[in-house]
């Protein structure tokens, strides 16, 4: 099990937090994991659709955090 992973019902999951104050609206997260992230229509900043996404999304969520130019995505 890697850092940030947990088991729920036998499946590995991650917990995600976003910092909208740090977000610059680049949209990399939405392109990488659209089942977890979207952008606010009003300001273009990140919105979290699921703070505990499905296990199958774990790698995409980590990749989205790595790609975020503002460091606004935190995986625990």
NUBA-200493 format. One record per residue (C-alpha): residue in three letters; x negated, y, z negated. Coordinates in pm, whole numbers, plus 50000, padded with zeros to 5 digits. Example, Ala and Ser with C-alpha at 12.3 -4.5 7.8 and 13.67 -1.06 7.14 Angstrom:
BEGIN
ALA487704955049220 SER486334989449286 
***
This chain:
BEGIN
UNK500005000050000 UNK498515033750098 UNK498705065949897 UNK502165081149907 UNK503905048049971 UNK506505032749743 UNK508705002549766 UNK512475006049783 UNK514434974249840 UNK511194956949938 UNK510364982550209 UNK507555008050196 UNK508835043850187 UNK507325078250146 UNK508605109649976 UNK508385141650175 UNK508455177950065 UNK508255208950284 UNK507175244250196 UNK509325267250408 UNK507355297350280 UNK504195282650435 UNK505875270450757 UNK504905289051075 UNK507565272751295 UNK505185254351530 UNK507605224951556 UNK505005197151560 UNK506915179451283 UNK510145179151483 UNK508375165151787 UNK506615138651579 UNK509435127251348 UNK512785141451464 UNK514675117551237 UNK513115134950935 UNK512545171251040 UNK514435198051230 UNK514065235551267 UNK516455261851137 UNK518285278551426 UNK518085312351251 UNK514375314651173 UNK512745284251339 UNK511335271451009 UNK511265234950910 UNK514285218250757 UNK514005184350595 UNK516675159350701 UNK515525131650465 UNK513205135650166 UNK512905097650145 UNK512905087150511 UNK513315051450630 UNK510265029350596 UNK509865028250974 UNK509255065950976 UNK506345065750730 UNK503535067250982 UNK505255094451187 UNK505835115050871 UNK502155112450778 UNK501195122251134 UNK503565152151119 UNK501885163450796 UNK498455159850958 UNK499565179751264 UNK501195208251068 UNK498985238851130 UNK500325255950817 UNK499995225950581 UNK503685229850495 UNK504435192350479 UNK503495171950173 UNK503765134150158 UNK503745117749816 
***
